[in-house]
Amino acid sequence: MIRIGIDTGGTFTDVVAIEEKTGRLAAGKVPSTPADPSRGFIAAVRKALTLLDATPDDIAVVSHGTTVATNQLLQGKVDRLGFVTTEGFEHLLEIARQSVPDGYGNSYFWVKPPRIVPADLVRGVGGRFDADGREVRPFSTADAKEAARHLKAAGVRSVGVSFLHSYANAEHEQAMREVLEAEFPEAAVSISSDVLPEYREYERSMTTLVDAAVKPTVAGYVGRIRERLDALQDNGRSVPFYVMKSNGGVLSAEEVVRQPVTTVLSGPAAGALGAALISAHAGFHRILTLDGGGTSTDVAVVLHGEPAVTTEGGVGGYPSKIPMIDVVTVGAGGGSVAWLSPEGNLKVGPRSAGADPGPVCYGRGGTEVTVTDAHLVLGRIPDGLLGGEVPLDRDAARAGLAGLGGELGMSEQAVAAGILEISAWNQANALRQVTVKRGLDVRDFQLTAFGGSGALLACRLVDILGVRGVLVPPDPGNVSAFGLLTVDVRNDYVQTYVRRHDRVDVERVRTLFDVLSASAAEALHAEGFDAGQQVFKRSADLRYFGQAYEVRVPVPDGEFGADAAREVVEAFHNAHQAMYGYSFLGDDRQAVEWVNLRVTGIGPIRRPQIAQAPARTDGGRPIPVEVRKVWFADEPVDASIYDRGMLRRDDVIHGPAIVQEYGSTVPVHPGFLCTVDRWGNLLLTQKEQPC
């Protein structure tokens, strides 16, 4: 039996498959099909079967990382969405928050984005609970029916329901759902007490609306994949199909349809987890991941094998307060377009040429110069991608760069170098966002670069950032797909409980944790994990009384009591000190406040074994397959070209050189060393300069 991981990107769909019995691993790529990504998905399944000489009946499980929800939100394709809220709070979305996004500096220059639901599609319903879940006013069934009929007449496809304080009592939201099911059964409905039973009504409402907005798209996409997977089978068996969640876990496709907001950062999460496992095997525990694709680059921080997780994320300007791996995305991929601003300055990205027509050198009708064209003209990539499956037209790329250079008064090589320099700084700024802006010293980290274009600018990033070095895994273009085979089934549950520490009811907290754990256990049982396999992690969000935001800390295992509560508060003081540089430990004037209780239910899976690289038996050195002219500075130099498949453990390559393989290329700049470690990773480091 084989397990298959498939990651759909903007340009290529990556696939990794592993034979469970032998551990044999195979990796490949197929072109993405943006018009219908499920076609590219099935093409990737067929490629995996071919690589392992298997049949569809041999498939044990398929795991998938998808950008379907992400792309819908990034492109702003949120249409005919309705919102039902508590009467008197119809302008909740318009009021939003007063904060201005980073990067504007002055609110004068910031234009507030359009609200996710227009005012005419917002309806208020009578009824209200207080913060403790006590009913203040009864639910108005008449208002609810009128709201459902109004939204149906307006042609709404999806409805989000978020009532005040529903995290404390969900009865009114559940009643509203029943009315919608009776009056408007064709609508996709999301209620906040299911999506995010957590206080802060704006964030809870927005997360619920995002869930409702992407529900039809995700349901249709998952349904098409399920039909195509089932059509592959001759025995009528339904292949287990999992989808990557933003929190670093997977969930069955059937469950994902019910909570699609959990997939808004599905693809980037898989890459960070795959890179974390590979880097830990290589002995690195403080790493930065850089996943470079055709459209964008995703970066994240991994500490001791665990990617950083946040609940303050969002996609496309829409906040989504669900647990997600803390990924920063920048439009700096291989297909990023180079263009001139009205002032005549050279810019790169965020717009991408995509897979079709793609860069100029693809020869598919593309007319805009991209980062890939620049690499090709400078000799840093070969004349064909994917082992020659995608031929590249160097002359067309040179003509495109010459045209752009003519407008700037620069040679084609100078323009190409400028494009790559701008792209490198775009990536460096993204890496600084996840480190320097979070109080971390970037120089303490190893960079793990992967994805089809991830390693192309690796040496330049070492120069810019001062990171310790770069690790490039084997098959770097398929690390995200590999990551899908390494992740557990994971569900997150949260319950708001706002109390000052001196007023915390320990019995009540214990009960709430038990309820959350029971929900997690039920979900894991439905996914096929019995009680002996289930793992639970508890945490809590705490803050100093009067603060606006919280710090999450772990809660000790075992029965929760007064001692455990004190341990949590002490952990909060320490975490606050580490994060912000101060704490009020020992100062009785500053009260600590509990805000949210959380439980994560985990269903562990068996991870694939990483094989060691073969050693060289001939006692010789790596031999280049050719030597060609490559531009690293103002003049071209002779660079040795190596086939990565012919490298062996402990081989050392001196720059200038190029290491090529199926799906990726690693330029080794002058002044750098490239060493092959015991796991087959390439380690790029700067040569020590003489004093």
FENZI-V853442 format. One record per backbone hydrogen bond with DSSP energy under -1.0 kcal/mol. NH is the residue of the N-H (numbers start at 0). CO is the residue of the C=O. Records with the same first field share a line. If there is no record, write none. Layout:
BEGIN
NH=CO + CO
END
This chain:
BEGIN
1=57
2=17
3=60
4=15
5=62
6=13
7=64
8=11
12=29
13=6
14=27
15=4
16=25
17=2
18=23
19=0
22=18
25=16
27=14
29=12
31=10
35=32
38=35
40=36
41=37
42=38
43=39
44=40
45=41
46=42
47=43
48=44
49=45
50=46
51=47
52=49
53=48
57=54
58=55
59=1
61=239
62=3
63=241
64=5
70=66
71=67
72=68
73=69
74=70
75=72
76=71
77=75
81=157
82=120
83=159
84=122
86=124
88=85
91=88
94=90
95=91
103=100
105=103
108=105
120=117
121=118
122=82
124=84
127=136
129=133
132=129
135=127
136=127
139=125
143=139
144=140
145=141
146=142
147=143
148=144
149=145
150=146
151=147
152=148
153=149
154=151
155=150
156=79
157=79
158=187
159=81
160=189
161=83
165=162
167=164
168=164
173=169
174=170
175=171
176=172
177=173
178=174
179=175
180=176
181=177
182=178
183=179
186=183
187=156
189=158
191=160
193=190
194=190
195=191
197=195
203=199
204=200
205=201
206=202
207=203
208=204
209=205
210=206
211=207
212=208
213=209
217=213
218=214
219=215
220=216
221=217
222=218
223=219
224=220
225=221
226=222
227=223
228=224
229=225
230=226
241=61
242=250
243=63
244=248
245=261
247=244
249=487
250=242
252=240
255=251
256=252
261=258
262=259
263=260
265=262
268=264
269=265
270=266
271=267
272=268
273=269
274=270
275=271
276=272
277=273
278=274
279=275
280=276
281=277
282=279
283=278
286=301
287=445
288=299
289=447
290=297
291=449
292=295
296=329
297=290
298=327
299=288
301=286
302=305
303=284
305=302
307=300
309=323
314=317
317=314
319=312
321=319
323=309
324=245
325=307
326=324
327=298
329=296
331=329
333=292
334=293
335=332
336=350
337=368
338=346
340=344
343=340
346=338
348=336
352=334
357=352
361=358
362=359
370=335
371=333
373=369
374=370
375=371
376=372
377=373
378=375
379=374
384=389
388=385
389=384
391=382
392=360
396=392
397=393
398=394
399=395
400=396
401=397
402=398
403=399
404=400
405=401
406=402
408=404
409=404
414=410
415=411
416=412
417=413
418=414
419=415
420=416
421=417
422=418
423=419
424=420
425=421
426=422
427=423
428=424
429=425
430=426
431=427
432=428
433=429
436=431
437=434
438=435
439=434
443=440
444=441
445=285
446=468
447=287
448=470
449=289
450=475
452=291
457=454
460=456
461=457
462=458
463=459
464=460
465=461
467=444
469=683
470=446
471=681
477=474
478=475
481=477
482=478
483=479
484=481
485=482
488=602
489=249
490=600
492=598
494=596
496=594
498=593
500=591
502=499
503=500
508=504
509=505
510=506
511=507
512=508
513=509
514=510
515=511
516=512
517=513
518=514
519=515
520=516
521=517
522=518
523=519
524=520
525=521
526=522
527=524
528=523
532=529
534=601
536=599
538=597
539=552
540=595
541=550
542=592
544=590
546=543
550=541
552=539
554=537
564=560
565=561
566=562
567=563
568=564
569=565
570=566
571=567
572=568
573=569
574=570
575=571
576=572
577=573
578=574
579=575
580=576
586=583
589=586
592=542
593=498
594=540
595=540
596=494
597=538
598=492
599=536
600=490
601=534
602=488
612=677
624=640
625=640
627=638
629=636
630=377
636=629
638=627
639=655
640=625
641=657
643=659
645=642
646=643
648=613
649=675
650=647
652=673
654=671
656=667
657=639
658=665
659=641
660=663
663=660
665=658
667=656
671=668
672=684
673=652
674=682
675=650
676=680
679=676
681=471
682=674
683=469
684=672
686=670
END
